[in-house]
Amino acid sequence: MRVAVLCWEESRPWVSALRQGGFSVPWVEEPKGEVHRQVAGVEADLLLVDLTRLPEQGVEMVGILADEGALDGVPVVVVTQKSEDAGALSDKVTQLTITTPKKMIAAVEAALAQRSKI
C-alpha cells in the first residue's frame, strides 16, 4: 500500500515506522508552498497528514485538496495531539481518521482496511 505523507520532518519516527511496517512511502515532504499539490500525482492509497506542528497550514492544504477532488476515494489519516485541530476537515473529507502519533500505524491499517471494503 502506498501512503503519501505531508509531514514536517522526514526523520519523524512514524515515517520510519510506516516503512518498517511494509508500507510504501513514495513521497515525504514538508507541507509548505504548493508542494501538497503533488499528492494527486502520487496515486496513493492513503494520505497521512502531520498536524502536530502548524496545524492550520496542514488543515488548509487538505481542504484545498478535498475541494479540488484530489482526495475522492482516498482515506486521510491526520496525526495530531489535539483532535480539535482537525475538526474543520470533518465536513470536507469523507474518509477521515484522527489519531495520535502513538496510534498512527493502527489508524493507517484500519483506514486502509475500511477503504478495501468500500
PyMOL commands that set and color helices and strands:
alter all, ss='L'
color gray80, all
select helices_A, chain A and resi 13-20+35-42+55-67+83-89+101-117
alter helices_A, ss='H'
color red, helices_A
select strands_A, chain A and resi 3-6+28-29+46-50+76-79+96-99
alter strands_A, ss='S'
color yellow, strands_A
deselect
rebuild
show_as cartoon
